């Protein structure tokens, strides 16, 4: 039987130690991805396995590690064993490498029951929700996780869950270019220049230390103040009081929900949820599953517009699904006004720490765009994955109003088979 021989840096010797999970975090040029890739290709030769390679965001196969694995197959002389197809890599013994975007395919991943090994690349971007789904999904006997990541912010869900407080039976190792005997000579001048001119950036990029804040961050100080004042903590749902929901609707962009509750005049963001490429029944089901009592659902200004993929508007569907709840569309407001409202209201907000991790991570990453000509921040927010939660919170801050009195009633939904 053909057995490939691979050479890995000594820092990755723990890959050969069976464990529930392996986490390699650190700076650039540390051989994290290539080492894990080589190891998984070797395991795929030794046994017939389903190996899933996932990223939080992956809109095409080009954004996956597919091409890197194809290159490694050539380098390691494994072409006689593997067939590199357009969207997967297949071994002659039945091994299959699949490539998925977690955020977009979270429901499909839930149905995968034969995953032997899961590799999370660029794992620093994984959301709390994605990790919460992945851990119980990969449950085949002897299955293992592999996460490779460059630290971004210390409060990011993946950094907290995989590095600061990893699950039991996880092996966590920090690796940098100094641990890589095959480190690129080409990068030496660039690395040295950064070390001298921007030591803080050097610590993040090449030494793997988390950044203190995103450059041009909009809400970094407000989040830190909320933490210092104890406004990020235990603020769970209180069934005596109704909940308001504020939504930013998207398709390729994320549809984002913020759940607000006033308890004794205290504004609490008790929950959040986000997904993409989902129709209205998905979000209605999510809201029903939470078993909150809703008194208000605020949709964006265009919620009454007709859409090509539905025979009714979001407004019509949500009003039918929640007949005892006030469902309305907020006023159309420029992004500058949403930002101003959020900044003005932030000091009044309390966040339930356990259930708003992804929201707060998005807010920490929300930043002003950079002018490509000057390299300086503009006054226009950068549109990225973090934008949608920020927009949802902005709608909330524009529209939030405390109910005149507590409302306690049975939650009802007559949703059934809506488009």
KAMO-V476129 format. One record per residue. N is the residue number from 1. PHI is phi in whole degrees, -180 to 180 (NA if undefined). D_CENTER is the distance of its C-alpha to the mean C-alpha in Angstrom with 1 decimal. Layout:
((N	PHI	D_CENTER) (N	PHI	D_CENTER))
//
This chain:
((1	NA	40.9) (2	-69	39.0) (3	-126	37.0) (4	-71	35.0) (5	-113	35.4) (6	-119	32.5) (7	-115	32.5) (8	-117	29.6) (9	-59	29.7) (10	-58	30.8) (11	-63	27.6) (12	-107	26.0) (13	-64	28.9) (14	-67	26.8) (15	-59	25.2) (16	-82	28.6) (17	-91	28.3) (18	-59	27.1) (19	-159	24.2) (20	-63	21.4) (21	-156	18.9) (22	-125	19.2) (23	-122	17.0) (24	-118	18.2) (25	-127	16.9) (26	159	19.0) (27	-94	20.2) (28	-68	21.0) (29	65	23.8) (30	-102	23.5) (31	71	23.5) (32	-62	20.4) (33	-67	19.4) (34	-66	23.0) (35	-68	24.0) (36	-65	21.5) (37	-61	22.2) (38	-60	25.9) (39	-62	25.7) (40	-67	23.9) (41	-63	26.5) (42	-63	29.2) (43	-64	28.0) (44	-70	27.9) (45	-81	31.5) (46	-68	32.7) (47	-142	31.4) (48	-80	30.3) (49	-139	26.6) (50	-99	23.5) (51	-115	20.9) (52	-104	17.4) (53	-108	15.5) (54	-125	11.9) (55	-127	9.2) (56	-62	5.7) (57	-121	7.9) (58	-153	11.6) (59	-91	14.2) (60	-152	17.1) (61	-63	18.5) (62	-65	19.3) (63	-89	15.8) (64	-96	15.8) (65	-89	18.0) (66	-54	20.7) (67	-67	23.1) (68	-64	22.8) (69	-65	23.8) (70	-62	26.5) (71	-66	27.9) (72	-65	27.8) (73	-60	29.7) (74	-68	32.4) (75	-63	32.5) (76	-94	32.9) (77	56	35.4) (78	-106	33.5) (79	-64	34.3) (80	-73	36.9) (81	-102	34.4) (82	-107	31.3) (83	-110	31.3) (84	-89	28.6) (85	-96	27.9) (86	-64	26.0) (87	-123	22.8) (88	-155	23.4) (89	-124	25.6) (90	-122	28.3) (91	-96	30.7) (92	-66	34.3) (93	-93	33.9) (94	103	31.2) (95	-60	28.1) (96	-132	25.3) (97	-99	22.2) (98	-107	19.6) (99	-129	16.7) (100	-137	13.7) (101	-95	10.5) (102	-65	8.4) (103	-59	6.8) (104	-81	10.5) (105	-120	12.4) (106	-59	11.0) (107	-72	14.6) (108	-67	16.4) (109	-66	14.8) (110	-58	16.1) (111	-89	19.5) (112	-81	19.6) (113	-115	22.1) (114	-121	23.5) (115	-82	20.8) (116	-85	22.6) (117	-139	20.1) (118	-121	16.4) (119	-111	15.3) (120	-99	11.7) (121	-91	12.3) (122	52	10.6) (123	-67	8.8) (124	-63	8.3) (125	-92	5.1) (126	-65	3.8) (127	-83	2.7) (128	-59	6.5) (129	-62	7.2) (130	-63	6.4) (131	-66	8.4) (132	-63	10.8) (133	-80	11.6) (134	-64	12.0) (135	-57	14.4) (136	-79	17.0) (137	-76	16.8) (138	-85	17.9) (139	-131	21.2) (140	-61	23.9) (141	-55	26.7) (142	79	26.1) (143	-71	22.6) (144	-139	20.5) (145	-104	17.0) (146	-136	16.7) (147	-122	13.9) (148	-120	14.7) (149	-157	13.1) (150	-106	14.4) (151	-61	13.8) (152	-112	12.6) (153	-102	13.0) (154	-63	14.4) (155	-83	12.7) (156	-59	9.1) (157	-54	8.0) (158	-66	8.2) (159	-66	11.5) (160	-67	12.9) (161	-80	12.4) (162	-106	13.4) (163	-115	15.8) (164	-71	17.2) (165	-137	17.5) (166	-70	17.0) (167	-65	18.1) (168	-59	21.8) (169	62	23.1) (170	-107	20.4) (171	-99	22.0) (172	-116	20.2) (173	-133	21.8) (174	-95	21.5) (175	-132	23.0) (176	-132	24.1) (177	-59	26.4) (178	-69	29.3) (179	-95	28.5) (180	-110	28.6) (181	-67	32.2) (182	-105	31.3) (183	-57	29.6) (184	-71	30.3) (185	-72	33.4) (186	-63	32.3) (187	-81	29.5) (188	-59	32.0) (189	-61	33.5) (190	-65	30.1) (191	-65	28.8) (192	-67	32.1) (193	-62	32.0) (194	-67	28.6) (195	-61	29.9) (196	-81	32.9) (197	-93	31.6) (198	-144	28.2) (199	-56	28.0) (200	-67	24.9) (201	-66	22.9) (202	-59	24.7) (203	-60	23.5) (204	-77	19.8) (205	-71	20.3) (206	-109	22.9) (207	-109	23.1) (208	77	19.4) (209	-85	19.7) (210	-63	16.8) (211	-76	17.6) (212	-74	19.1) (213	-162	17.6) (214	-75	16.3) (215	-60	19.5) (216	79	20.4) (217	-59	18.0) (218	-91	19.2) (219	-116	18.3) (220	-58	18.3) (221	-67	21.8) (222	-66	21.4) (223	-68	18.6) (224	-64	20.8) (225	-64	23.7) (226	-61	22.1) (227	-67	21.4) (228	-63	24.9) (229	-90	26.5) (230	75	24.9) (231	-92	23.0) (232	-119	19.8) (233	-173	21.0) (234	-89	22.4) (235	-133	22.6) (236	-78	22.2) (237	-61	23.4) (238	-114	27.2) (239	-67	28.9) (240	-78	31.8) (241	-125	30.0) (242	-77	28.4) (243	-120	24.8) (244	-108	24.0) (245	-118	21.0) (246	-124	19.9) (247	-120	18.1) (248	-116	17.0) (249	-91	17.6) (250	-147	16.2) (251	-129	16.3) (252	-68	14.8) (253	-74	13.1) (254	-78	11.1) (255	-83	13.5) (256	-123	12.6) (257	-123	14.8) (258	-116	16.0) (259	-109	18.6) (260	-115	21.5) (261	-139	24.5) (262	-95	27.6) (263	-124	29.2) (264	52	32.6) (265	71	31.8) (266	-100	28.6) (267	-81	25.5) (268	-118	22.6) (269	-88	19.0) (270	-93	18.8) (271	-167	15.6) (272	-155	12.8) (273	-157	11.2) (274	-152	9.5) (275	-159	10.0) (276	-139	11.9) (277	56	15.2) (278	-124	16.5) (279	-88	19.9) (280	-55	21.2) (281	-57	22.1) (282	-61	18.6) (283	-73	17.9) (284	-64	21.4) (285	-66	20.9) (286	-59	17.8) (287	-66	20.0) (288	-65	23.0) (289	-63	21.4) (290	-74	20.6) (291	60	24.4) (292	-84	24.4) (293	-94	27.5) (294	-100	26.6) (295	-114	29.1) (296	-155	27.3) (297	-126	24.7) (298	-102	24.2) (299	-98	23.2) (300	-63	23.1) (301	-61	26.5) (302	-97	26.3) (303	-67	25.7) (304	-95	29.4) (305	-78	29.2) (306	-80	29.7) (307	-124	27.2) (308	-66	28.2) (309	-97	26.1) (310	-149	27.5) (311	-90	31.1) (312	-138	30.4) (313	-80	28.4) (314	-60	25.4) (315	-61	27.9) (316	-63	30.4) (317	-67	28.0) (318	-71	26.5) (319	-68	30.0) (320	-73	31.3) (321	-72	28.5) (322	-128	29.0) (323	-68	32.7) (324	-98	33.2) (325	-121	30.4) (326	-76	30.8) (327	-112	28.6) (328	-149	28.9) (329	-106	27.5) (330	-75	27.0) (331	-73	28.9) (332	-72	27.8) (333	-133	27.2) (334	-64	26.5) (335	-61	23.2) (336	-62	25.5) (337	-72	26.6) (338	-64	23.2) (339	-63	22.4) (340	-63	25.8) (341	-64	25.5) (342	-65	22.2) (343	-62	23.9) (344	-69	27.0) (345	-95	25.4) (346	-57	22.8) (347	-70	25.5) (348	-97	26.3) (349	-89	22.8) (350	-119	22.0) (351	-116	18.5) (352	-72	18.2) (353	-58	16.3) (354	-68	15.3) (355	-108	13.8) (356	-121	12.4) (357	-58	10.1) (358	-67	7.0) (359	-63	9.9) (360	-67	11.5) (361	-65	8.8) (362	-62	8.7) (363	-63	12.5) (364	-68	12.9) (365	-92	11.6) (366	-67	13.6) (367	-148	16.7) (368	-74	19.9) (369	-68	20.3) (370	-108	22.6) (371	-71	26.0) (372	-65	26.4) (373	-84	30.1) (374	-103	30.2) (375	76	26.9) (376	-103	26.8) (377	-68	24.4) (378	-95	25.4) (379	-101	25.4) (380	-105	23.0) (381	-62	19.3) (382	-71	17.2) (383	-94	15.5) (384	-144	12.0) (385	-57	8.5) (386	-80	9.2) (387	-67	12.6) (388	-69	12.3) (389	-63	11.6) (390	-66	14.2) (391	-66	16.5) (392	-61	16.3) (393	-66	17.2) (394	-64	19.9) (395	-60	21.4) (396	-61	21.6) (397	-69	23.4) (398	-73	25.7) (399	-106	26.7) (400	-62	26.4) (401	-151	29.8) (402	-69	30.9) (403	-59	32.7) (404	-66	36.4) (405	-160	36.4) (406	-60	34.4) (407	-123	34.2) (408	-124	34.2) (409	-154	34.5) (410	-73	33.4) (411	-77	30.2) (412	-130	31.2) (413	-148	29.6) (414	-110	31.6) (415	-61	28.8) (416	-161	29.9) (417	63	29.0) (418	-84	27.9) (419	-76	26.7))
//
